[in-house]
Amino acid sequence: MDSVAAFLSLLYDWRGNPEAIKESIVYAKGALSLCPEDLPQRPLLLERLVDSSIEWFKMRRDVKPVQSAASYVRKALEAQPPEYPPLERAQMMNRLGRCLIIVYDRTGEVQHMEESMQWLQMAQRLLPSPDHPLRADILFNLANCLTSQNRLSNKIESLNQSIEYLREAVALNHSRAWDRERSTNNLGVCLITRYDQLGEVEDLEEAIRCFREIILLHPVGHPTRLNPLLNLASCLRAWSEQRGGSEELDEAIQHLREVLTIATYPNLDRANALAKLGNCFYLRFLHEKDVGDLEDGIQSHRQALLLVPRRDPERVAILSNLSYSLSMQYRLQRNVDDLDEAIQSMREALSLCHPGHSLKPDLLNHLADRLKARFDHGGDVQYLQDAIQYHREALTLGSPGHRSRPGILHNLSSCLKSRYRHSGAIQDLKEAVECLREIIHTIDPIHTIHCKALSSLASMYADNAEALEPFYDTADVPALFEKASNHPTAGLLDRLLASQSWINAVHGSQGLSAYKTCLRLMDQFLLLRPSLTSRHQLHREIPQDTVLDAAATAIECGEVETAVEFLEQGRTLLWSQMNRYRTPLDELQRAHHKLAADFTRLSQLLENSATSGITRELCKMTLEEETRRYRKIAEDWSTVVDQIRQMDGFENFLRPPDYSFLRLSSRKGPVIMINVGSKRCDAIIIHQENNPVLVPLLDVRKSDIQVNAEKFHSETRAGVVDRSQILGVLRALWDDIVQPVVTKLHELNVVPGSRIWWCPTSVLSILPIHAAGPHRRNKLNLCDIYISSYTPTLSTLVGLNPAIPPVGQQNQLHYDPRLLVVAQPDTPGQVHIPGVNKELSAIKMHVPDSNVLLSGGGTSDAVLTGLKTHSWVHITCHGSQDFKDPFASCFHLYDKSLTLLDIIEARAPSAEFGFLSACHSAASDIRRPDETLHLAAALQFTGFRSVIGTMYAMADVDGPIVAEEVYKHMYRRKEKSGSVDYRDAAEGLSIATKKLKERGVPVERWINFVHFGA
């Protein structure tokens, strides 16, 4: 029977089958029942029974076999004669002590722990020498006993002794791999426990080293990796929680995914992995605000609870963490059922805790936090009173250096501030301040909660200055927000929020530093996400007016150049970030070829990630792997950028451009930036080598522009247009904004008929500035005075108007670009466009050798290939703008849609001119107009220097007229000089729109066509 028990035990080790270990226990008991007390093999049978019973307990948390095994060993010890060999007796005492620790952990009955300690200490005294191999195992079990004692009493002395025992056990087991591995694992567990209680980061670092050492001993997927992977994941999550590292959090998730592939049976190991995975998802949500992580965390916790028996203490941590996630989901969705379930889960977790449970301070703290939220929801003050009571109880249970104390103090402060608002008791407000001051003055400044405490204290001073002035120096508010904004380890979101509060706390020139910090953090915050689509979603959470108010503040301080720099830095962030990956490197390649090559390689990888389009619909594992890979590449990219900046002449590489660079945008004509801020509106004219010229728009209010923008947006998307409304918008633009600018341009001697560029902000971006005017007989409109183009940023225009001719035109007397025409009159699934063939004929009249992709020839692959091999492109087909997902905006081609994201991925090295004769090809979203996410902008990003597009749906009959006039003008010198110039497109469009007006085309049709770029 013993042989069968041994075989079943081996079968369990090999396959992990729970039934095998259960049968092994049965056969081991049978063998013992047949074995005389004095048989030499009996200790071996007892050892097998103990080991199998413990393995069964690990899987099923069924302590009865362990109790039974302990009873067998105890009886054997009691029956042994005095002359029984001491070493064998010590071995049996050690096994009994091990069993009793497990019984105590399961039942909470202190006598089992005390008995275990006694047996283990007696076993240690029976050893023949201090370095006997059995001593390491006894120390291992003694350490477990002391750790259990720590959980009962929360006495740090027990934990300290346990750690010393385990360090000694590791040293004694230097030649016994399995025993050393086991001791190292438990040493790591004790260290992370002590870190939880004291918050000493050195313990966390040593614990991580312990678990990494063990993991390296076994191949990926091996069952022996399970426990160290679980423990390492806990350490990495704790590290990320304290130091804000996303790389460690991603690694933790990766390890837990591996555990789930190992622990396939529905046992407690799998439950533990699911619970820890839920914790990691929740923390990553706090860092990055991806709601999908929060949902995944809740699902993981629910799955974990299904695997743990109802009264099992293991449910405590899972229930509490589920409560955290549900509470956060309530904050997002305001469904009070989530909050009530969070409270109930936390109460259940507390009911499973014995009086000295080490997690009790945390649980009380978080229950109080949920009750505070319940008070905020319904106003029942009893919830608030209970919350304060639980916070105070949590503080008394935890030691002064307990890891959770800062969080408890922070939450108690919030509750006391709420009670002050409710009752007016100044003592509550003063205590709330003292809680925050204790965090700031006693906690390591590098801890992430330091940032929260600084922001909360600053807000409390700012909101209650009058009440607190007799007791505290409330003038520290800006300095506190500044420290929080520049905290070295706090999450970017916390720092970004702090910087926005800092902005609100200062006035005048003091605000410039706050705005600079805020704009920098906005950029870094968006870069948390690897793909453009995910960055776009995150961008929508950032207040739109920050950059506009920053510029307005700079103008009020007389810093007009700074205002221009702010507007350049804080708008069209998505395009700006992508443009960094395509930065020209001619000078860098000459100075340092390797750095240029590294930068190019890493930039390409980052761009591939940004345009990959990975979504949550794909496998979660794939998404996490891609995110982890992206962050590693982004870190390497940042390192290379830092190395480049250390080289002479490259100190400002990829830094936000200053005005000395931005003014180069006006080499071919003045550029007018129009800032539409909530405090004031201004036009800024950048003109040649002059300082920027400010044109205050004193009578303009953002609300008035918003009304006109909504009116224009509504009318141009209506079936029947009210022309008087359109004309009203154009006249208001002229009177309020454009006429003052034109007057200033005259003063600057800008000759009528010259080209000018507009760079509008906010909702002004969707209005047809180029068509502004009085629109009355014998009155000049803007289009009669100047030729208008648009540019999303000044940097874009600097690149489009270089000091030297484009590569394709250098040293060439005759330049004739290749024109690709994509013509789709009958796209499957779309209505017929009769004007396409007429438009094609008009183009052929002036460009007979153009390359035409007509109907079935105009597939998406053919068009993408054509974009890369042609300098000029003309697309006439159906187009659509998707405001919910702008990257899905598209041209409808013969086989499928060519999306904005497809265009971004293309590179067009010889690109110059693009004519997008399709509906909505340059349409901005009225909700986020500064994003400039439309097809014309995508074509510009790809490399096209000059682009014509449409602001809304175009009339089919207008396309041929505009195309004919544009190409007639651009090819007017072809016969004489043999050359054409893409920079003639804006003037050609101006002539074309005048031709439409002469033919009596209504205003809403001819103003639709706009020009971007050079």
Residue, then its C-alpha position, 0 to 999 in steps of 0.5 A: m500500500d505504501s508503494v501505491a501511495a508513493f506512485l500516486s504522489l509521483l503522479y500528482d507531481w507529474r500531472g497535478n491531478p488532485e484525485a491522485i493526491k487524495e488517493s495517496i492519503v488513503y493508501a498512506k493511512g492504510a499502510l500505517s494501519l498495517c504497520p507496527e509502531d516499532l517498524p523502521q519504515r513507519p517514520l517514512l510512512l508518516e512523512r508521506l502522509v504529512d506531505s500528501s495531506i499538506e498538498w491536498f490542503k494547498m489545493r482544496r483548503d481542506v484542513k481535516p487530512v492535515q489534522s489527521a496526519a498531525s494526530y498520527v505523528r503526535k501519537a507516534l511521538e508519545a509512544q516512542p521510548p526514551e532511547y528512540p534515536p534523537l535525530e529521527r525523533a527531531q524529524m517527527m517533531n519537525r513534521l508535527g510542527r509543520c502540520l500544526i502551523i497549517v491547522y492554526d492558519r486555517t482555524g485561527e486557534v492559538q493553541h495550535m500555533e503555540e504547540s507548533m512552536q514548542w515541538l519545533q524548538m524541541a526538535q532544534r535542541l535534539l540536533p547533533s550540531p548547529d550546521h546539521p542539514l535538518r536545522a535548515d528545515i526546522l528554521f524554515n518551519l519556525a519562521n512560518c510559525l513566527t509569521s503566523q504569530n505576526r498575522l495574529s498579533n501584528k508584532i513586528e518582532s515576530l516577523n523580524q525573527s522569522i526573516e533572520y531564521l529564513r536567511e540562516a536557512v538559505a545559507l545552510n541550504h547552499s548545496r541543497a537546491w530545492d530546500r534553498e529555493r523553498s527558504t528563499n521563496n518564504l524569505g521573499v514572502c516575509l520581506i514583502t509582508r514587512y514592507d506592507q507593515l513598514g513601507e521600507v523599500e529595501d525590503l521590497e527590493e530584496a523580495i524582488r531579488c529573491f523571487r527572480e532568483i527562483i524563477l531563473l531556475h525553471p523553464v517557462g511554464h514549469p509548475t515550480r514557477l507558480n508560487p514565485l511568479l505569484n509572489l514576484a507579481s505582488c512585489l512588482r505591483a507594490w513597486s509600481e504602486q509606490r514608485g509609479g512604474s508602468e514597466e513593472l506593472d506590465e511585467a507583473i501582468q505577464h507573470l500572472r498570465e503565465v501562472l494561469t497557463i500553469a494553474t489550469y485546475p480550478n484551485l486556490d492557486r488559480a484563484n490567487a492568480l486571478a485575484k492578483l491579476g485583478n489588482c494589477f488591472y485596477l492599478r493600471f487603470l489608475h495610471e492610464k484611465d483605460v476603462g477596459d482595465l477596470e472591467d477586466g479587473i472586476q471580472s478577474h475578481r469575480q472569477a477568483l471568488l467562485l474558486v474560494p469556499r464561502r468562509d475561507p479567509e483567502r476571500v478577504a483580500i479578493l473581496s476587498n479588491l473587488s470592492y475597490s474596483l466596484s467603487m471606482q466603477y461607481r465613480l465613473q458610471r454613478n450607478v449606486d448599485d455598484l457602490d452598495e455592492a462595494i460596501q457589502s463586499m468590504r463588510e463581508a471581508l471584515s467579517l472573515c478577519h480575526p481580531g489581529h488580522s494584518l489587513k484589518p487597518d486597510l479594510l477599515n480604511h477602504l470601507a470608510d472610503r466607500l461610506k464617504a462616497r455613499f454620503d456624497h451620493g445621498g447626503d445621509v450624514q450617518y454614513l459620514q460619521d461611520a466613515i470617520q469612526y472606521h478611519r480612526e479605528a484603522l489608525t489605532l490598529g496600524s503601527p505609526g510606520h504602517r504602510s497604509r497609514p498615509g492613505i488612511l490619513h489622506n482619506l480621514s482628511s477628506c471625511l473631516k473636510s466634508r463634515y466641516r462643510h456640513s457642520g462648520a466645526i473648525q476643529d474638523l477642518k484643522e484636524a483634516v489639515e494636520c492629517l495631510r501635514e503628517i503625510i508630507h512631513t513624515i512620509d518619504p517624499i518619493h512616495t506617490i501619495h506625497c503628490k496627492a497630499l500636497s495637492s489636497l493640502a493646497s486645495m484645502y488652503a485655497d478653499n478655506a483660506e479665511a477659516l484657516e489663516p489664523f492657524y496656518d500660512t495659506a499663502d503656500v498654495p501655489a508652491l504646494f501645487e508646484k511641488a505636486s506637479n513636479h513630483p518625481t514618481a507620481g502618476l502623470l494624471d495626478r501631476l497633470l491635475a495638480s498642474q491644472s490646479w496650480i494654474n487656477a491658484v496663480h495670476g499674471s506672470q506667475g501662471l506662465s510656469a504653471y502653464k508650461t508644466c501643464l502643457r509638458l505633462m499633457d504631452q507626456f500623458l498622451l504618450l502613455r498609450p501606444s496607438l493613435t486611436s487610444r491617444h485620441q480617446l485619452h485626449r478627450e479627457i483633457p480640457q480643451d481651453t488649457v492651451l488657449d488660456a495659456a496663450a491669453t495669459a502670456i499676452e496679458c503679460g506682454e509675452v506675445e512670443t511665449a503665447v505663440e510658443f504655447l499655441e504651437q506646443g499645446r495644439t494638434l498634439l497627436w500630429s506633433q507626436m507623430n511628426r517626431y518620428r519623421t524628423p529630418l536627420d541630415e545634420l545628425q547623420r553627418a555628425h553621428h551616423k549611429l545615433a541617427a540610425d538608432f533614432t530612425r529605427l526606434s522612431q519607425l517602431l513607435e510609428n508602427s505601434a501608433t498606427s497599428g490600430i490594436t483594439r480591446e477586441l483583440c486578444k487581451m494578451t496581445l494588447e498587453e504584450e504590444t503595450r509592454r513592447y511599446r513602453k520598452i521601445a519608447e524608453d529606448w527612444s527617449t534615451v537616444v533623444d537624450q544622447i543626441r541632446q548631449m551633442d554640441g549643436f543638438e541641445n534643442f533636438l525635438r524640444p518644443p520650438d521657440y519663436s526664433f524658429l516659428r517665425l520662419s513660417s512667414r517666409k512666403g507671407p504673413v501667418i495669422m494665429i487667432n487665439v480664442g480663449s475663455k478670457r480674451c481673443d486675439a490675433i497674432i501676425i507673424h511677419q518676416e523678421n518682425n516681432p509678432v504683431l498683436v491685434p487685440l479682438l476686444d469685442v470678440r467673445k468665445s461664446d459668440i464664436q461658438v454660436n456662429a460655429e454651431k450655426f454654420h455647422s448645422e446649416t452646412r449639414a442640413g438638406v436645405v440651407d438657409r443662405s441668410q444664416i451663412l451670410g450672417v456668419l461670414r459678416a460676423l467673421w469679417d466685422d469681429i475678426v478679419q477686418p481688424v487683421v486686414t487693416k493691420l496687414h495694410e499697415l504692415n505693407v502686405v500687398p493686396g493679392s498676396r498670400i496669407w495663412w490662417c492658423p485658427t484655434s478652437v471652434l474658429s477652426i470650423l469656420p470659413i475665415h477665407a470667405a469672410g466679408p461684408h458680402r454686399r454690392n461694391k464691398l470687398n470680401l477677404c478673398d478679393i484682397y488676399i489669397s488665403s490658405y490654412t495651416p494647422t501649426l506653424s512648424t508644419l508651414v516651416g517644413l512646407n516653405p523651406a529656405i531651399p527648393p524641394v529636392g525634386q526641383q533643385n537644379q532643374l530648369h524643367y520640372d513636370p511632376r507625375l499626376l495620379v488621378v483616382a476617379q470613382p464614379d461607381t463605387p460599389g455600395q455608393v450612389h453614382i457620381p455623374g460629375v466624376n467623368k467630367e472632372l476627369s476630362a477637365i483634368k486631362m485637358h491640361v494634364p494629358d499624360s496623367n496616370v488614371l486609376l478609374s473605377g475597378g483600377g482604383t483599389s486601396d492598394a493601388v492608391l496607396t502605391g500611387l501615393k508613394t510613387h507620384s508627386w501629385v494626386h487628385i482623388t475624386c470619389h465619395g468621402s466621409q468624416d467619422f467624428k466618433d472615430p476620426f481615424a476611420s474617416c475615409f475615401h470610398l474606393y472600388d474594393k474598400s475604404l481607404t481610411l485616414l489611418d491607412i493614409i498616415e501609415a503611407r510614406a510619400p517621399s516625393a509628395e507635393f500636391g494633393f486635390l481631394s475632390a470628395c465630401h468632408s475631406a477637410a472637415s473638423d470636429i466641432r467638439r474637438p476642433d483643435e485636433t485637426l483630424h481629417l483626410a487633408a491633414a493626413l495627406q499633409f502628414t504623409g508628405f504632401r506640401s499643398v492640399i485642397g479639400t472640402m469643409y463639408a459635402m460638395a456639389d457634384v457639379d462644382g468639382p469639374i469647374v474647380a479642377e479645370e481652373v486649378y490645373k489651368h492655372m498651375y500648368r499655365r507656364k508648362e508650354k513656355s518654361g516646361s515647369v509647374d509649381y505646386r505652390d500655385a495651387a492656392e492661387g489656382l483655387s482662388i481663381a476657381t472660386k471666383k469662376l464659381k461666383e461669376r457663374g452664380v453658384p451660391v455662397e455655401r458651395w464656393i466657400n466649401f473649398v479650402h487650401f492647406g499648406a504651401 
